[in-house]
């Protein structure tokens, strides 16, 4: 129901921030040594100190420290409009994606602002870093004492209840040019992101199954016996089973395994490369996995298993993609994200790390939002795990005060990020919201953001359930989105550890894990396969992956059920949190427990060999972002007629066809037939016999999405019975020729159009009868055959050809061509 937000806000509080949007660029200007004086002011607020944290005094003044000034995007309204236009087919900016440098020039800080900031920081004794191409941040280096003096704060040390050392400022920092600065990152390390990996357990002898995975097998990578044995309990999946369940098999059968697509994984821990190599060896794959170290990352070891599971999930489902693993310390999440976005080489970005919005704080959230908006202007798909503690996203983070309150997790709640919730698979293959409250095993995250308004792309009232009694408004939100708050998640996938993923960690296969941290890379793999699909190639769609704008456009159309498996069972009210409000239930359509549902990438049925299919998510995303002006048309059909009772094989020429088995359907009146398209311009179709005569338009329907317009070029005629033999054929010899005459094979009063052909003994190809067309009543028809050899004998027959085909030949008529020269008369003797 609408009304006030059902949350308790304490500390410095979280204000609702109107949605903003950004674009991208790639320039590092050299700033002048001098700059105009800058005004100073305080920005941001105080972080939340967790219960049980013990003060340890001040930070050592000589300790080196780097902070980052997160800058406000220039003209947020223009950014929002620009991103919306990228998915608007009526806009000249449709699919006009930017580069990081272009983003910086268009939406980053101006040269004058950067000059003011860098000059002011230098005068305060700090060393200023290079300006990144997007112009949305500025790094400053110094000692703790210099940083404290420059920003007018004291940095105090804390030991959290868990024993972690952290620090935080005594108050909001004082910064130069406050109108351009959103906040200062690096002054607070109290809040850290945590891996959303649930139920990582050893399954030595199997466990009681709570679900029955799909059979597996089929096209695509196949697991070795060591991995398959872990699934014998019926409560774990290998990659081939996941791919079958979410409709990836048919695309594998078309040769699409994500080739050419880069997937970035944001990681805040190390992993063992030997684990990844063992997984690849098991599946017989050789995926390229690159490691990019950010912000001085130098950790080694196996990590918690989060990074390992993320990598193996993606390479098992999209084995020909390139996986770029960006690694940063847990205090460098912003730097890790910025490195990914400014590199701009990954069409798909996935993160399985998150933190409750309450503890992330407004400064961090706003800084991230600028980067996510930048990624949107670059056409990058960003996916994030929605959390593993249901609707109570703060549970287990930084103490108890907010554990039983409704909160969602960052960055899944961010606009332009696809938040991924969790499901559990039932024995029937259906899915319900993941909720292991009875065993305190976790639950899929979801609910209402306390920071963000509903983005325009999500506000699709035509989607069932999108606006419900669980939706809430806020007067600070734009009326164009109904003043509603952002709702999470956007989509879901399997996350239940009891129907979990088999992966190889620390030298062992006997590990099954779940959590939305695995649902997110599963969606990343579907995005990679979509980008690499023949559909996007045929449509000229670029790399739409799983862009949120496209997801909601599809869900608001009549194709919702083709793209998503709607989850209608369960809820994410996680009772171990002691929250007793009962939210949020799964419903038909969108809900704040499962979002729009789980992916149905393509649907060929269980066999994997199509005749014709309804479009799945991959085809629909590609179609949504198809090249402007795309249309399938028919320019000719050959033959253009056939006997109605016999059927026909017809070649159709045109444009815009999709050369994918089962993608193109020919509609001929009430009949339909699957076409086999060898290219985007040529298809062959076998039309079944018709019960009636008549002329039809052969319209090509591509993926049940685009049907060619009616035109005279697509007409095909089902003709009546075959014409009979021409009658009364006679042949009159002439010098080197013969005049033929016959009557058409139609009764008086019949209107018919026929062509005729002549056959006969001793005729050459060049002597064949020219076409003679007769229309109307059956008047006698004549023709002359020339080029005959005088003195030779010939026998002729004539056959009629109508729309129904060529009928039987006439009775023969014979002649002997006369001699060319008459004999001379006898000589007279005088």
VEXDOFI-365628 format. One record per residue (C-alpha): x, y, z. Coordinates in steps of 0.001 Angstrom, whole numbers, plus 500000, padded with zeros to 6 digits. Last residue first. Layout:
<recs>
X,Y,Z
...
</recs>
This chain:
<recs>
512323,471500,368578
512847,469180,371410
511162,470211,374649
512883,469547,378001
510851,467881,380750
509640,470206,383536
512095,470966,386397
511393,469316,389820
510116,471629,392635
512805,472895,395037
512570,473065,398887
510978,469688,399209
507800,469717,401298
507878,468996,405038
506214,465730,405797
503505,466080,408352
502168,464455,411511
499604,465331,414188
499768,463736,417598
496843,463608,420044
497156,466392,422584
499513,466351,425533
498474,465814,429151
498271,468771,431538
500951,471075,432836
500292,472638,436254
497365,474008,438210
498230,477575,437296
497833,476554,433672
500063,474649,431219
498601,473224,428023
500266,470480,425956
500780,470286,422163
501912,467245,420140
503713,467169,416806
505056,464505,414423
507639,465386,411819
508796,463920,408492
511776,465270,406612
511640,466502,402981
512396,470047,403852
514178,470401,407146
512213,472387,409679
513399,475783,410904
509928,477081,411604
507059,476005,413807
504068,478279,413343
501337,478745,415863
497574,478695,415945
494886,478719,418580
491210,478008,418181
488913,479998,420450
488144,478612,423918
486518,481697,425449
488627,484036,427491
492388,484199,427597
494885,482361,425416
498617,482817,425827
500992,481373,423221
504437,480564,424502
506887,479929,421615
506798,476360,420296
510065,474499,420529
512197,474701,417399
515318,475930,419160
515300,472849,421335
515451,470597,418272
512476,468725,416816
513065,465281,415293
509960,463788,416874
507626,466088,418643
506907,468425,421479
505056,471700,421564
504430,473821,424632
501409,475857,425516
500584,478614,427942
497240,478889,429629
494856,481500,430980
491277,480481,431491
487758,481860,431292
485324,479071,430530
482220,479976,428501
482592,477081,426088
484539,474199,427551
488263,474301,428044
491094,472255,426541
492107,474909,424035
491439,474183,420309
494250,473399,417931
496165,474745,414921
499733,474204,413790
501383,475735,410736
504520,473889,409675
507865,475062,408432
510728,474557,405964
508416,475217,402998
504974,474723,404419
503271,471739,405980
499825,472015,407609
499517,470465,411067
496260,469777,412878
495469,469505,416578
491739,469029,417137
491915,469095,420926
494317,470460,423569
494778,467901,426332
493093,468568,429689
494093,471293,432105
495246,470176,435546
492900,470751,438474
492599,474063,440299
495372,476471,441244
496738,477467,444658
498246,480813,443813
501161,482526,445562
501504,486225,446216
504532,487640,448052
505537,490258,445509
502073,491846,445360
502617,493004,448934
501491,492169,452465
503922,493205,455181
506437,490720,456600
505695,489448,460095
507985,490328,463008
507848,488687,466429
506793,485039,466188
510477,484287,465773
510391,485794,462252
507023,485590,460510
507346,485355,456727
504171,486213,454859
503187,484188,451784
500143,486129,450563
497498,483840,449139
495725,483328,445790
492942,480757,445505
491996,477098,445273
490810,475072,448220
491801,472064,450320
495460,473006,450303
498409,470646,450139
501229,471387,452616
503691,474174,451826
507366,473242,451873
509444,476312,452651
512791,477567,451430
514289,480817,452700
516533,483483,451184
517584,486996,452219
518887,486685,455804
520647,483502,454767
520064,479764,454335
516569,480021,455765
514590,476816,456254
510969,477781,456690
508494,476254,459121
504973,475965,457730
501656,477597,458541
498228,477227,456958
495216,479488,457585
496290,481877,454840
499912,481126,454030
502007,482022,457089
505657,481118,456688
507546,480624,459955
511135,481603,460541
513187,480812,463657
513053,477011,463605
516632,476551,462479
518445,479900,462615
519073,481914,459454
516916,484857,460602
515071,486621,457759
515364,490392,457443
515236,490704,453671
513463,489033,450729
513473,485895,448614
511130,482959,449164
511831,479584,447594
508742,477380,447375
508225,473643,447770
504630,472834,446829
501472,471011,447868
499654,468584,445568
495961,469322,446059
496254,473033,445300
498175,472536,442080
500983,475065,442203
501659,478762,441795
504343,481386,442426
507319,479108,441876
509319,480918,443110
508410,483707,445512
509596,487313,445299
510422,490438,447336
509271,489346,450798
510081,491726,453665
511458,491430,457195
511888,494793,458849
514803,496543,460529
514653,500323,460290
516575,500782,463523
518871,497864,464189
517372,495440,466699
517448,496300,470418
514057,494782,471261
514636,491970,468761
517884,490958,470449
516199,490987,473860
513298,488953,472454
515527,486371,470782
517506,485780,473965
514452,485816,476242
512595,483144,474321
510677,483360,471056
508080,480674,470346
509698,477801,468552
509436,476065,465196
510568,472576,464265
513210,472447,466900
515680,469824,468030
516516,470183,471750
514244,467299,472672
512798,468743,475876
510982,471648,474286
512649,474059,471893
512308,477016,474230
514942,479728,474390
516439,481810,477181
513719,481151,479705
515132,483202,482569
513717,483274,486119
510953,485562,487358
509951,489212,486950
511065,489999,490497
511302,486925,492736
510505,488221,496228
509418,491764,495500
506776,490627,493019
506240,490900,489263
503768,488663,487436
501499,486343,489369
502425,486584,493034
505298,485688,495335
504861,487002,498856
507041,489664,500531
506527,490335,503430
504971,488709,506520
505485,491545,508978
506991,489444,511751
510689,490284,511574
512491,488011,514022
515460,487792,511610
515206,483997,511796
511758,484445,510146
512946,485335,506649
509877,486723,504887
511036,485940,501353
507809,484432,500028
506609,481214,498410
504993,480288,495090
504226,482366,492000
507528,482369,490107
506938,483364,486460
509349,481572,484151
510415,484438,481947
510936,485176,478251
507983,483456,476573
505552,484229,479401
506205,487962,479152
505720,487945,475374
502440,489905,475347
504400,492999,476321
505162,494593,479700
507655,491826,480499
509502,492541,477252
509810,496247,478012
510885,495402,481568
513731,493188,480432
514763,495620,477696
515205,498518,480106
517039,496247,482550
519743,495341,480018
520043,491552,479952
522543,491098,477137
521814,493934,474668
525138,493514,472836
524818,494812,469268
521345,494311,467858
522146,493759,464191
519014,491594,463955
520826,488628,462418
523791,488893,464783
521533,489427,467789
519592,486308,466824
522746,484302,466091
523531,484521,469809
526737,485917,471307
525056,488736,473210
522309,486373,474371
524899,483820,475506
526678,486525,477489
523426,487698,479087
522520,484117,480034
525985,483751,481592
525509,486930,483626
522145,485549,484784
523933,482521,486205
526550,484929,487581
523777,486628,489624
522034,483445,490833
525322,482250,492297
525718,485199,494669
521978,484872,495246
522914,482034,497543
523823,478450,496836
526727,476127,497318
527582,472456,496933
531080,471186,497648
532236,467599,497224
534295,468391,494140
537477,469058,496131
540863,470687,495543
540235,473859,497488
536975,474477,495654
535347,472735,492697
531715,473571,492141
528333,471876,492305
525485,474373,492384
522534,474220,494739
519132,472641,495139
519529,472478,498926
521836,475499,498718
518830,477449,497361
519912,480110,494884
518227,479158,491597
517494,482254,489538
515778,485615,489975
514806,488855,488234
514401,492564,489043
514791,492218,492783
514021,494756,494196
511584,497673,493961
512626,501329,493622
510201,503631,495392
507062,504938,493699
506358,508579,492848
504135,507326,489987
507222,507011,487825
506572,510195,485857
505509,511783,489156
509137,511927,490198
510101,510745,493701
510465,513137,496614
506800,512700,497567
507441,509072,498401
505373,506123,497247
505131,502529,498349
504521,499213,496640
503403,496274,498804
499725,496812,497957
500708,496362,494342
502265,498171,491394
504408,495660,489543
501893,492903,490198
500919,492306,486582
503163,494235,484180
501064,496908,482452
502045,499335,485222
505551,499532,483721
507595,501755,486036
510819,499766,485915
512234,501707,482946
511456,505024,484624
513502,504222,487680
511621,503676,490947
513038,506092,493480
516220,505231,495293
517449,505518,498859
515260,503466,501183
514858,500785,498528
511848,498503,498759
511852,494712,498990
514018,491784,497968
516614,489259,499038
516326,485501,498498
516305,483477,501705
518857,481916,504026
519671,478598,505666
518085,479329,509033
516791,475727,508931
513088,476573,509040
513687,479921,507339
515058,478265,504208
513281,480595,501811
514064,480461,498098
511023,481705,496206
509437,478832,494311
510416,477157,491077
508806,474399,489036
510853,471369,487951
508295,469006,489442
510615,468113,492324
510739,471788,493281
513607,474147,492482
514403,476966,494893
514575,480606,493912
516792,483603,494596
516923,487284,493725
518996,489107,491098
519113,492913,491047
519741,494185,487514
521633,497445,488021
520570,500565,486135
519054,501990,489343
520795,500650,492454
518943,498167,494670
521306,495308,493750
524284,497465,494831
523358,497616,497681
521031,495411,499682
517443,495835,500756
516070,496679,504188
512947,495817,506182
513754,495696,509887
514610,492701,512068
518373,492977,511638
518485,496755,512096
519732,496922,515665
521601,493559,515610
525220,494046,514732
527395,495106,511803
525736,492836,509229
524055,489570,510213
520590,490718,509212
520747,494038,507369
518823,492780,504322
515630,491877,506138
513424,491126,503108
515134,487790,502606
518469,487158,504264
520533,486043,501253
521003,489231,499263
520023,490791,495928
523049,489562,493951
524130,492109,491353
523964,492302,487557
525368,495057,485312
524695,494937,481542
526983,497401,479759
525537,499626,477036
528074,502414,477561
525392,504837,478758
524303,502204,481268
527872,501787,482529
527973,505528,483217
524745,505210,485170
526322,502454,487204
529373,504639,487820
527288,507606,488978
525272,505307,491207
528409,504049,492902
529274,507532,494160
525713,508087,495323
525646,504804,497256
529051,505407,498870
528087,508861,500123
524581,507799,501151
525595,505038,503471
526573,501436,502906
525321,500521,506371
521636,501247,505880
521679,500006,502289
522699,496555,503534
525887,495332,501909
526710,493393,498791
529114,491144,496954
528078,488794,494152
528967,491209,491387
528414,490722,487665
529373,492825,484639
528423,491998,481029
529612,493757,477859
533136,493840,479253
535724,495992,477471
534765,499368,478920
538059,499722,480830
536430,502736,482500
533525,500639,483802
535646,497784,485115
538209,500055,486782
535411,502120,488312
533851,499017,489839
537114,497939,491433
537793,501469,492687
534348,501611,494280
534775,498189,495910
538182,499163,497313
537734,498571,501048
537291,494839,500481
540644,494805,498680
540403,494642,494864
540269,491909,492220
538770,492305,488747
538204,488885,487144
537814,489182,483374
536027,486144,481926
536213,485680,478156
533167,483849,476802
533527,480454,475118
532452,478471,478181
529147,480304,478762
527403,478018,481287
530385,476299,482931
532568,479373,482495
530044,481581,484289
529372,479305,487273
533057,478444,487609
534059,482086,487893
531395,482987,490439
532034,479849,492506
535766,480526,492754
535221,484193,493602
532819,483287,496395
534837,480375,497762
535840,482152,500955
539309,482878,499619
541514,480135,498186
544862,481825,498726
546543,485085,497845
545932,488759,498575
547900,491522,496844
545287,494055,495667
546956,497474,495346
543809,499324,494277
542977,496957,491396
544404,493642,490194
543122,492363,486847
542928,488573,486464
542072,487058,483069
540154,483816,482524
540089,482427,478967
537765,479426,478869
539346,476117,477935
536571,473543,478253
536537,469774,478735
534090,469933,481630
536398,468272,484178
539485,470001,482798
537812,473379,483119
536913,472685,486756
540465,471557,487503
541877,474698,485911
539552,476878,487985
540633,475173,491207
544306,475552,490209
543715,479279,489758
543086,479442,493487
540916,482401,494435
541498,485861,495869
539008,488213,497529
537012,491346,496765
535712,490261,493358
533885,492125,490591
533398,489646,487742
533629,491073,484229
532171,489087,481316
533622,489563,477837
531664,488226,474845
533410,486910,471730
532034,483389,472015
529076,483036,474396
528398,479339,473839
526321,479760,470680
526856,476931,468188
523183,476561,467294
522897,473520,469559
524324,475620,472391
521467,478031,471717
518979,475193,472062
520580,474090,475346
520388,477470,477101
516722,477143,478092
516996,477829,481831
516543,474240,482993
518890,472769,480417
521707,475179,481240
521379,474449,484954
521531,470723,484281
524591,471039,482038
526324,473170,484683
526005,470566,487439
523195,470861,489914
522666,469728,493483
519982,468102,495616
519226,464875,493793
521584,462914,496038
523438,461732,492951
524460,465307,492163
527918,464940,493735
528569,461964,491471
528257,464183,488431
531265,466263,489443
533591,463259,489795
532070,461663,486678
533190,464524,484461
530730,467224,483564
529396,467891,480042
529857,471149,478150
527161,472047,475613
524528,469935,473892
522397,467424,475784
523249,465872,479122
521222,467071,482072
518250,465275,483599
516823,468306,485332
517355,468619,489081
514978,467019,491562
514375,469078,494650
514513,468883,498423
516923,465973,498346
518179,464529,501612
521915,464896,501479
524813,463233,499714
527561,461147,501248
530408,463668,501343
528300,466723,500669
530726,469328,501970
528996,472628,502583
528828,476108,501107
525344,476967,502275
525120,480550,501120
527353,482813,499076
526390,486475,499200
529960,487615,499768
530206,490585,502135
530848,494225,501447
532502,496281,504137
531154,498966,506440
533448,500414,509094
536160,501454,506642
535465,505203,506611
537648,508042,505296
538256,506172,502026
535517,507773,499964
534904,511514,500164
531488,512788,499216
529216,514081,496486
531614,516825,495370
530758,519455,492728
528719,521854,494880
531251,521328,497658
533981,523112,495637
536706,522346,498198
535830,519802,500879
535023,519741,504594
534484,516136,505680
531411,515081,507691
532295,514285,511283
534682,512325,513531
535839,510204,510626
535871,506384,510656
538382,503591,511218
538433,499809,511091
540106,496788,512708
538056,493585,512563
537512,491634,515776
533934,490520,515118
532563,493005,517643
534317,495731,515674
537645,497241,516710
537604,500964,516081
540124,503638,515077
539272,507322,514858
540101,509617,511951
539777,513271,512929
538184,515654,510461
538888,519038,508855
539235,517731,505283
542802,518938,504583
543933,518653,508180
542733,515087,508567
544188,514104,505176
547554,515644,506079
547636,513867,509450
546640,510577,507864
549483,510966,505396
548905,511968,501801
547272,510937,498541
544243,512443,496775
542151,510683,494124
539674,512583,491929
536380,511202,490765
533709,511520,488067
535893,512645,485155
535035,509531,483058
538572,509320,481656
540178,509201,485105
541998,512326,486336
545510,511481,487427
546150,511557,491165
546493,514605,493389
549259,514745,495989
548022,516472,499097
549598,519486,500853
546470,521619,501197
547667,523687,498216
547573,520508,496141
543995,519836,497205
542927,523365,496183
544643,523124,492795
543151,519710,492047
539677,520893,492941
539781,524169,491025
541270,522528,487930
538702,519766,488050
535920,522328,488211
537362,524349,485299
537821,521231,483174
534186,520354,483711
533118,517391,485807
531704,514431,483934
528540,514376,481830
529474,515157,478233
533261,515230,478219
533558,512452,480758
530977,510302,479010
532753,510765,475708
535990,509651,477370
534331,506589,478903
532791,505662,475534
529182,506346,474644
526293,504261,473358
524028,505473,470551
521702,502480,470863
518686,504760,470225
519984,508348,470317
517823,509408,467333
514858,508465,469536
511842,506486,468316
513432,503142,469212
513794,504236,472837
516379,502118,474643
519260,504614,474395
516766,507447,474863
516176,506470,478500
519907,506669,479165
520080,510161,477667
517067,511395,479615
518546,510286,482909
521848,511897,481999
520132,515150,481024
518405,515205,484394
521710,514545,486174
523245,517731,484678
526963,517239,485407
527608,514183,487471
528600,514873,491064
532154,514036,491983
533410,511290,494288
536562,512585,495982
538744,509567,496570
540999,509061,499573
544489,507630,499848
546268,507154,503172
549858,506844,504359
550342,506455,508128
552262,509326,509717
549355,510570,511840
548646,507225,513494
544841,506816,513614
543142,508095,516748
541901,506105,519698
540903,502441,519844
537151,502867,520145
535277,499596,520691
532576,498413,518285
529880,496441,520112
527034,498016,518180
528056,499195,514729
529131,502828,514181
526848,504221,511488
528755,506598,509237
528444,510366,509705
527217,512565,506884
527985,513700,503386
529410,517097,502439
530964,520007,504337
531903,523249,502608
534864,525009,501014
535086,527653,498271
537860,527241,495722
540584,529682,494725
541368,529702,491027
543875,527178,489702
547617,527074,489122
549605,524065,488023
547492,523636,484927
545676,520345,484505
546822,517736,482026
543664,516143,480690
542961,512421,481069
540251,511567,478533
537960,508559,478061
534184,509097,478087
530789,507776,479255
527183,508798,479951
525200,509252,483178
521802,508929,484841
520150,510168,488028
517150,508927,489998
515861,511173,492729
517465,510518,496119
515385,509515,499103
517261,510500,502219
519035,507957,504378
519585,508739,508017
522470,510253,509996
521905,507818,512808
518465,506278,512744
515848,505444,510136
513194,502914,511014
511526,501368,507998
508034,501016,506600
508210,503960,504201
505191,506205,504564
502170,505636,502401
501107,503541,499481
500000,500000,500000
</recs>
